[in-house]
């Protein structure tokens, strides 16, 4: 009998990954994932970059590299931050193997057993799992259609004295909502006043389909309160696993120590691919292409919900990202709806998995990026039927 570490008690696999196991049937239309669409990957451009890079510089690209990251890419990220009005330097940036590695580093760097971490209610399932693995106590903060409620944030800080707040300010996973512009600076101020760090996770910010872009939380940071996670997964490719963390030099130095024991460094080839793609100037047009693709799918899914789903089903406001968040009438359990839906060859993620406190069984998350418009029409028709029967 294996004697596993106590930290794994009560920790289960990702509910979404478990759902994927049920979706081996190729006939199932899945709204369950959160993947970018392969049709939006810049395959030809990356292939050209990779070939030239390996032929000209393969000797050092295929060798071990610096843990902190490829220096030209770090400089590029410093420039991206400057364009947002945020001044940072080399000690403030580290390249990650996907921004999700930043969750692990944050947990490893700051969490002691029993420490309180505040999260949005609901929040990203991967963050819940990571923080619980490090034996943190998760305290949910109430949200509405404008994101975190600042009154409850301050109340929870005073009550629980947390180490840090984890927040996804733009097109949140799973709810799709965006932290309101008039709450952003105040959120950072509240946390700074109480000595609470802010982990700003922003993998979806570039995927805005309507409304105006809002300043990052990091842009309001004057005393290293905010550590920002960036990702190229949703705008270039998730498979090459490149992201970055931007924060105070002391915290980033600890992240570098963590990374030495995790993977030594993010693959140099992946970093070169991202850097050369950014340097080529192709990214802005590429993002516009992605946005047009996803917006059409989002608009279609929302139209079908409004036209075919029963009254009493509500959808959270969504100006970008990859998800729509639905609340079913009280008394309807999305877990039961899911079981029937899979039998009808359509899948989604029941919302209860995204709440650190549990409950909220009448919620569900739908992804629109991965499926074709034809499959959206077919899958939403089936899902509408299942929900009507549940009512």
N, C-alpha and C positions, 0 to 999 in steps of 0.2 A: 504494500500500500504506500503510495507516494505521500510524503509529508510536505505538502505545499505550504508556502508562506501564508500566514494568517491574513495578509492583505487581500488574498483572493477569495476569502469567505464572503459569500453573497454576491460576488461578481459573476455575471453571466456574459455570454457572447452578445455581440451587437444584434438587437432585434431586427435591424434591417438586413444584416448578413444572414440571419436565420430565415428571414422571409425569402431571400434570394435562393435558398436551398429548395424552397417550394416551387420555384419558378423555372425549373429545368424544362418544363413543357414549353416548347417553342411557340405554341399557339397562344400562350398567355400574354396579354397586353399589360405591360408593367408601367404603372405610374409610381412605383415604389422607390426607385433609386434617386440619386442626385447627380448623375453623371452628365458631363457635357456631351453633346452629340458628336459622334465621330465624323459626321459630314462637315463639321466646323473646324476640324484639325487642319493646320497648315502643312499638310504632309509633304507636298512638293518643295516648299520653301525650306523646311527643316531637313529634307533629304539632301538638298543642294548644299546647305550650310554644313551638315555633318560630313559629307564627302570631301569638301574642300578643307575643312578643319582637320580631319584625320590625315589627309594626304600631306598637308603642309606642316602640321604641328602635332602629329600623332604621338611622337616620342614623349612629350610632356602631358598631353591630354590623357593618355592612357596610363600615366604614372600616378602615384599618390600626390595629393595636393594639400594646400593649407586648410586646416579645419575651419577657419573663419569664412573661407569662400574665395572664389575667383575675383581678384582685385578689380578688373574692369567692370564686372557685374555689380560689385559693391558700389563703385563710383556711379554707375548708371542708376542704382536705387537712390543714392544720395541726391542725384539730379531730379528723380521723380518726386522725392519728398520736397525738394526745394520748389518745384512747380506747384506744390500744394501749400506753400508758405511755411514749410517746416525745415528748419536748419539743423542738420545732423552731420556728423563726421564719421570717419572710418571706425572709430571705437564704438559707435552707436549702432552698427549694423552687423548682422551675421546671416549667412545664407543657410537655409534649412532644406531638408529633404521633404518638401511639402510643408505647408504651414501647420499641418497637424502635428508635426514634430515640435512645433513651438508650444503646444499644449503639454506635451510630455516634459519639455524642458522647464516650463513654468512650474509644473507640479513638482518636479524633482528639485528645483532650486528653492522653492518657497514653502512647500507644504510639509508640516510635521503632523504626525498622527493626531487626529482630533481637531486640527485647525478648521476654522470656518471659512468657506469660500461661497461667495454670493453668485448666483446665476439668474438669468432671466427665467421667467415662467411663461411659456416653455423655453427650452434651449436645445442646443446641438447635442445629440445623443453621444457622440464621440467624446465630447468634453465631460459629460456626466460620468462615463465609464473611466476616463483617465483620472479624473480627480478622486473618484471613489477608490480606485486602485491604490492611490497614495493615502488612503484612509482619512480623507477629509470629510467634514460634515458640510453638506450642501444646503444652503439656505436660499429658497427661491424669493425673487423680488417680483412683485406684481407688475403686469404690463397691460397696456391697452393698444388701440390702433396707432398710437404714437410712440410705442416702445415703453421703456422702463418708466414707472411712476416715481417721480423724484421724492414725493412725500414718503412712500413706502421704503425707498432706498435709504433715506436718512434714518427712518425708524429702525430698519433692520441693522444698519451700521451701529447705532447706539445700543441696540439690544445684544448683538452677537459679536461685536468687535472682530470683523472678518480680516483675513490676510489680503484678499484681493477680490475684485469684481470681474467676472467674465461676461463680456457683452459683444454681440454681433450687431453693429449699428445700422448696417445697410442690407435691406432685403433679407431679413433674418431667417436662419434655418432653425426651426421649421416654419415659422409663421408668415414669412415673407414681408413683414412690416418693417418700416424704417424709423429709427429713432428721430423724433421730431427735432427740427433745427433749434427751437427755443429751449430744448432740454439739454443739448450737448455740452455747452460750456458750463452750465450749472452742475451737471453730473460730475464733470472733472473737478470742479471747485469743491463740491461736497466731499468727494473721495480724498482730495488733497488735504482738506481741512482736518479730516479724521485719520490721516496716515494710511489710507487704503489704496493699494495699487489698482490699476485698471488694466486688464488684458483685453485689448481691442482686436477682435478677429474680423478681418475684412476681405474675405475671398470673393465676394460678389459685387463689390462697389462699382466696378466698371460696367456692369450689365444693367444699366438704367434705361428703361423704355419710355418713361414719362416723368414729368416733374423736373425739378432743378437739383443738380448735384449739391451736396451739403459738405461743410468742412469736416475733416476727420476729427476724432476725439484728440488725437495726438497734436493737432494744430492748436489746441487750447492748453497744452501742457507746458507749464513753466518751471517745473521742479522734478522732472523725471517720475511723474506719477503714472504715466501711460506707457505700456509696452504694446506696440502695434505689430500684428502679424499680417503679412502680405502673402499673396499666392499668385502663381502663374498657371495654376491648374485649370481654372475656369475660362481663361482667355487665350491660352496657348495649348497646353496639354497636361492632363493629370498624370499621365504615365511617365513623364520625364522627372516628376517629383522635385520641383524647385519652388521654394518660397523664401521668405526672409522675415527676420524679426528686427524691429527698430525700437531702441529704448535707451535707458541710461547706460553709460559705459560700464558701471559696476555690475549691473544685471547681465549685460551682454557678455561680459567676461566669464560670468558663471555659466551662461549658456554654452560658451565655447568649451569649458571643462566638461559639461554634460555631453556635448557632441563627440568629444574625443573618445568617450566610452560607448557611444551609440553606434556610429557608423564611420568614424574618423573624419569623413568629409562627404558632402554631397557630390555625386559623380561629376567630374570635371566636364565631361562631354555634355551632360545635361545643362550645366551652367553656361558653357560656350554656346550651345544652341539658343538658349534664352537671350544671352547677351547679344549675339550676332543678329537675332531676329529683331530685338529692340533697336540696335544700332542701324539696321537697314531701313528703319522708318516705316516698316510694313504694319506695325501693330495698330495704329489708329484705324486704318481702313479695314483691317481684319476684325477689330472689335465691332465696327459698324455692321459688317457682314453677319457676325454672330448675333448681334442685337436684333437685326431684321428677322433672322430665322426664328429666334426664341419669342420675340414679340408676337409674331403671327400665330405661333402655337399657343401662347398664353391667352391671347385675345379669343382664339377659337374655343379653348377650354372654358374660359369664363363665360362666353356667349352660350355654350351648351349647358353650363350649370344654371344660368339664369332662365333658359328656355325649357329645360327638361327635368331639372331636379325639383322635388316637391317643395312647397312653401315651408318656411321654417329653417331651411338650410342657409346659413350665412357664410360669406367669404371675407376674409380679412383683406384690407387694402394692400395691393401689391404693385409697386412701380418698377420692379426689376427683379433680378435673381432668377431662381429656377423653380420656385414652389408656389402653390396655392394652398391656403390653410382653410379648412372647412369646419364649421361647427354644426352638428346635427341637432335636431330638437331634443330636449331633455328626455332622458329615458332610453334613448337609442344607443346601443353599445357598438362602437366601431369595430371591436374585435369580432363580434358576431357577424357584422356586415362583411368584414374581411373574409371570413370563412366561406360565406355564401358567394362572395364575389370571385374568389379563386375558383370555385366550382364553375362559375360562368366565364372563366378565362380572363379575368381582369384583376389587377392587384394594386394596392396602395399601402401606405404605412399608417396604422392606427396611431392617433395622436398621443395616447397615454404614455408611450415610451419616451416622449420628449419632456416629461415633467419630473423633476427631481423628487417632488413630493407625491408622485403618483396621481391617480384619479383622472378626471377629465376624459372619461371614456367615450364621450360623444364628439370627439375631435378626430380629424384625419388630415394627412398631408398628401398632396398630389404633386408629382413632378411632371413638367411638360416639355423638358428639353430633349429627352431621349427618344421620344416616339414620333412617328410621322403624323401628319394631319389626318390621314385616312384612319390610322389606328386610334387617334384621339376621338374621332367621331364614333367609331365602333365601340371603343372601350367606355366612353362616357355614357353611351346609350345603355350598355349593360349595367354600369354602376348606378345609373338613375333608376333602373328597374329594381335593382336589389334594395336600394334605399326606400323606394316606395313600398316595397313588400314589408320592409322592417317597420314602417310606420303603420 
